[in-house]
Amino acid sequence: MLIVRLLFILSAIAIGVSAVLYLVTQDRKYVDLAWRIARFVLMSLLLTVLLYVLERFALVAL
C-alpha cells in the first residue's frame, strides 16, 4: 500500500511540474505528458480497486 501511495504522490508531482512547464513554455507536449500520466494513474487506481474487490470476494468465499 505504501508503494501505491508513493506512486500517486510522485504522479501528482509530475503532473504539477508538467503544468508549470506548460505555463512557462506554452509547449503542448507538457499537456500531453500530464494527460498520459493521469491516464496511467487512473488505470493503476482501477487495477488496485479491482484487486481489493477480488481479494474481498476470495476471503469471503473461503
Backbone as CSV, one residue per row, in Angstrom:
resi,resn,N_x,N_y,N_z,CA_x,CA_y,CA_z,C_x,C_y,C_z
1,MET,0.822,-1.188,0.000,0.000,0.000,0.000,0.867,1.253,0.000
2,LEU,2.003,1.157,0.651,2.922,2.284,0.691,3.439,2.616,-0.707
3,ILE,3.685,1.580,-1.484,4.181,1.798,-2.848,3.118,2.480,-3.694
4,VAL,1.865,2.106,-3.525,0.774,2.719,-4.284,0.644,4.196,-3.923
5,ARG,0.720,4.507,-2.636,0.651,5.908,-2.209,1.812,6.709,-2.764
6,LEU,2.995,6.122,-2.723,4.172,6.802,-3.265,4.014,7.039,-4.766
7,LEU,3.471,6.075,-5.474,3.216,6.223,-6.911,2.260,7.382,-7.182
8,PHE,1.193,7.478,-6.394,0.231,8.559,-6.602,0.819,9.918,-6.254
9,ILE,1.612,9.986,-5.209,2.242,11.256,-4.846,3.225,11.708,-5.922
10,LEU,4.051,10.787,-6.392,5.004,11.136,-7.448,4.292,11.519,-8.745
11,SER,3.192,10.870,-9.025,2.417,11.210,-10.222,1.818,12.603,-10.117
12,ALA,1.307,12.942,-8.935,0.754,14.282,-8.731,1.841,15.348,-8.880
13,ILE,3.021,15.055,-8.361,4.134,15.995,-8.520,4.507,16.137,-9.991
14,ALA,4.552,15.024,-10.721,4.902,15.068,-12.139,3.871,15.845,-12.946
15,ILE,2.599,15.674,-12.621,1.549,16.422,-13.324,1.676,17.905,-13.022
16,GLY,1.955,18.232,-11.774,2.137,19.631,-11.402,3.325,20.266,-12.096
17,VAL,4.429,19.544,-12.171,5.621,20.063,-12.844,5.360,20.258,-14.330
18,SER,4.681,19.310,-14.949,4.400,19.467,-16.383,3.426,20.616,-16.628
19,ALA,2.501,20.861,-15.706,1.595,22.004,-15.848,2.358,23.319,-15.741
20,VAL,3.281,23.388,-14.805,4.095,24.602,-14.668,4.966,24.802,-15.902
21,LEU,5.554,23.713,-16.403,6.377,23.832,-17.604,5.550,24.292,-18.801
22,TYR,4.305,23.830,-18.889,3.443,24.296,-19.968,3.153,25.791,-19.837
23,LEU,2.887,26.230,-18.614,2.597,27.649,-18.408,3.802,28.523,-18.728
24,VAL,4.999,28.008,-18.486,6.210,28.782,-18.747,6.558,28.776,-20.230
25,THR,6.489,27.610,-20.879,6.968,27.489,-22.257,5.872,27.542,-23.316
26,GLN,4.616,27.306,-22.913,3.492,27.213,-23.853,3.692,26.099,-24.890
27,ASP,4.442,25.061,-24.507,4.675,23.913,-25.387,3.635,22.839,-25.078
28,ARG,2.926,22.407,-26.082,1.802,21.483,-25.927,2.225,20.094,-25.437
29,LYS,3.491,19.726,-25.616,3.926,18.385,-25.228,3.819,18.153,-23.724
30,TYR,3.884,19.212,-22.927,3.766,19.059,-21.482,2.325,18.751,-21.062
31,VAL,1.371,19.285,-21.799,-0.031,18.943,-21.529,-0.281,17.485,-21.886
32,ASP,0.275,17.041,-23.009,0.134,15.646,-23.405,0.781,14.716,-22.381
33,LEU,1.930,15.111,-21.865,2.591,14.308,-20.837,1.733,14.218,-19.580
34,ALA,1.147,15.325,-19.178,0.286,15.322,-17.995,-0.918,14.405,-18.200
35,TRP,-1.512,14.421,-19.387,-2.654,13.539,-19.658,-2.243,12.075,-19.652
36,ARG,-1.054,11.770,-20.195,-0.587,10.383,-20.171,-0.357,9.901,-18.750
37,ILE,0.232,10.756,-17.929,0.445,10.391,-16.530,-0.891,10.200,-15.824
38,ALA,-1.846,11.093,-16.076,-3.164,10.987,-15.440,-3.872,9.698,-15.858
39,ARG,-3.785,9.340,-17.126,-4.400,8.082,-17.574,-3.754,6.882,-16.906
40,PHE,-2.418,6.927,-16.780,-1.712,5.834,-16.105,-2.150,5.721,-14.651
41,VAL,-2.292,6.846,-13.985,-2.718,6.843,-12.586,-4.138,6.303,-12.461
42,LEU,-5.029,6.716,-13.354,-6.406,6.218,-13.296,-6.470,4.714,-13.548
43,MET,-5.691,4.232,-14.502,-5.670,2.787,-14.762,-5.086,2.035,-13.570
44,SER,-4.054,2.584,-12.960,-3.469,1.956,-11.775,-4.458,1.939,-10.623
45,LEU,-5.192,3.032,-10.460,-6.203,3.100,-9.413,-7.304,2.073,-9.642
46,LEU,-7.772,1.950,-10.878,-8.798,0.960,-11.183,-8.299,-0.456,-10.939
47,LEU,-7.066,-0.730,-11.305,-6.491,-2.053,-11.080,-6.363,-2.340,-9.595
48,THR,-5.943,-1.361,-8.818,-5.815,-1.536,-7.374,-7.170,-1.813,-6.732
49,VAL,-8.184,-1.054,-7.116,-9.528,-1.270,-6.579,-10.045,-2.648,-6.973
50,LEU,-9.800,-3.037,-8.208,-10.221,-4.354,-8.659,-9.547,-5.461,-7.858
51,LEU,-8.269,-5.305,-7.579,-7.571,-6.314,-6.783,-8.107,-6.381,-5.359
52,TYR,-8.435,-5.227,-4.773,-9.023,-5.235,-3.431,-10.393,-5.915,-3.436
53,VAL,-11.188,-5.663,-4.460,-12.504,-6.297,-4.543,-12.350,-7.803,-4.717
54,LEU,-11.443,-8.223,-5.575,-11.219,-9.658,-5.761,-10.704,-10.308,-4.483
55,GLU,-9.846,-9.597,-3.767,-9.356,-10.131,-2.502,-10.503,-10.294,-1.505
56,ARG,-11.389,-9.322,-1.475,-12.526,-9.382,-0.552,-13.415,-10.582,-0.882
57,PHE,-13.688,-10.788,-2.180,-14.524,-11.920,-2.565,-13.816,-13.247,-2.316
58,ALA,-12.509,-13.282,-2.508,-11.770,-14.525,-2.269,-11.774,-14.861,-0.787
59,LEU,-11.679,-13.872,0.083,-11.699,-14.134,1.517,-13.083,-14.550,1.988
60,VAL,-14.111,-13.996,1.371,-15.480,-14.364,1.754,-15.769,-15.782,1.283
61,ALA,-15.244,-16.157,0.134,-15.509,-17.486,-0.416,-14.841,-18.578,0.417
62,LEU,-13.757,-18.234,1.110,-13.096,-19.250,1.940,-13.861,-19.389,3.203
